[in-house]
Amino acid sequence: MTQEQLTALGITAEEYAVFGVYEKMFLDISERLSELLDLRWIDIEAGQLEVPMESYPVQFPCALIDFPQSEFQDETHGNQQGLMFVQIRLGIDLYEDLHMVDGNDAPEKGVAIKRLQIITKVHKLLQGFETEYSTPMSRTGIQSERRDDGIKVFVLMYGCAAKDDSAAEVYAMKTGVMVNIVKG
């Protein structure tokens, strides 16, 4: 994350320096996905798609980022190395795009193809994406959710190894070891 990006988000370098792996990963993935102009909403997964249709708190197509599972092991001085899974829920309002007004015309396949291309575009952005604290992301699976509200949801799963040093200073204080930690 560059200083310009942090400034645009209202985050200081000091604040960023104490972020854990989840905050950093969310920021980096959301910045990466913002390159895809097809997406109108990028956010942390918070159950937005389970809110009644008349009051959806998102715009479509959307990408909701979640971290459903991580396993970490201790290294030295409070650092941890872990295996992280990143889940991207892509919500697409198919009803809006494919609804037939008179019931006599078939929906245009081109519209469906354009919506499905969002999956491929997201995959191209995330497959192999790495940061200074993580290995390249690799897709581990994809599912779709059957819904009755006209929203089609595709769930893309990625995995990577990540280093979390957010507790390194705490560890040093607890053990009584004086360590000069420089975060960059």
N, C-alpha and C positions, 0 to 999 in steps of 0.2 A: 504494500500500500504506500503510495507516494505521499509526500507532504501536501501536495496540491489536493489529492483526493481526501486526505484527512481534514484539511481546512474546509473543503466544500461540505463535508459532513458535520462540521462543527466539533471535531475531535482534535485535541491537542496531541502532540508527540508524547508528552508525559502520560496522558491517559492511555494512549495506544500501547505504550511500553509495558503497562501492567495488565493488558488484556490477556485472557487465556486463549486456548486453541479454538474454542467455540466462537468467541467473538471475532477473532481474526478470520477464521474460516468463513463465517457468515458474511463478513465484509468483503472478503476476496471473491467468494462465489457470486454474491449479488453484484459486485462491480463487473465481474466477467459476464454475467448474464445480461447486464444492461447494454452490452454491445449488440444484443439481438433486438432490433427495433420492433419485431413482431410481438414482443411481450409488453403488455401495458401495465403490469403490476408485479413487483418482486418484493417478497416479504418473508419474514420468519413464519413457519407454519404455526398457527394458533387456532385451528378449527374454523377458519373463515368460511370454508365451503360447506360447513354443516349448519350455518345460519340460514333461516328461511329465505327463499329466493327473493322476496320483495325487499329485503334489506341486506343484500349481499354487501359486505364491506370491501369488495375488491372489484377491479375492472378485468375484463377478459380480452385476450388470453393472459393467464397469470402463472407465475412460478412461485411456489411456496417451499422454503428451504427448512429442512429438519435434520436432526442428528439422532436417529432412533436407537442407535446402539454404538457403544465404544468400549474397548477393553484396554486398560493401561497397565504397564508394569513400571516399577521404580527403577530408575537409573541412579546416578550419584547426585548428591547435594540437592535433593528435592525435585530433580528433573524426572519426567516420565516420558516413556515412549509408548505409543498406543496404536491400535488398529481402529480406525474411525469409519463409520458408515454415514454417508450423506444421502438423504432422500429428497428428491425434487418432485413435488406434485404439480403437474401441469394441468391447469384447469382451462378448458376451452368451451365456450358457449355455443354448442352446435345448434341449439334451437334457434338462436338469433340468426345464424348463417344459413341454415338448411330448411327452415320452416316453409312449407308449401301453403300459399295463400288460398288457392282454389282446390287443391287436392288432385288436380289433373296433370300438373307438370312434375316431372321427375326432378329431384334436386340436382344441381350442377355438381358433377364429380370433381371439377377443378377446385371448387371451394373446399371440399373434403381433403383433397390432396394438399392444398396450401396449409390447412390446419395440421395435417399429419407431418408436414415438413418441419413444423416447430420442434417435434421430437428429435429429428435428425440434426437440426441446427443447434439445439441445446447439447446433444451428444458431442457434436464436433467441438463445441466450446469447452466441455468438461473432460472428455476423454484425454488423458495425458496431462491435464492441468496440474501444475505443481506450484508450491510456494517455498519460501526459505525454511519453513517449519514442517513441510509435508512432502511425501513422495508423490509421484504422478497419480492422479485419480484414475480408477479403472471401473468401468460399468460392470456391476455384478448381477443386474436383473432389471426387468421392466414388467409392470403389470398395468392393467386398466381396471377402473372401478365402474361397476354397473350402477347407474343412478336413474332416478325417475324425474329429475328436474331439468333435463335438457343440457346439463353440464357434463361433458366428457372429461374424465380425469385419468391421466396417465401418470404412473408412479415410476420414476427412474431412480435406481439405487446405484451408488458408487462407493467404492472403498479406497482407502489410502492409509499409509502409516503416517503418524504425526507426532511431533515432539511438543510437549507442553512444559514450559519452564516457569509458569506463573506462580508456582509455590516454592521456587528455589530460594528466595529471600526468607520466607517463613521457615523453611527447613534450616537454613543457616542460623537463624536467630534461636530456634529451639535447641539446636545442638551446641550452641555457645561458640561456634566457629566463626571467626571474623573473616568474612570474605568480601572482597570488593567486587560487586556484580555490576557489570556494564551491560546495559541492554541496548540493542540497536536495531 
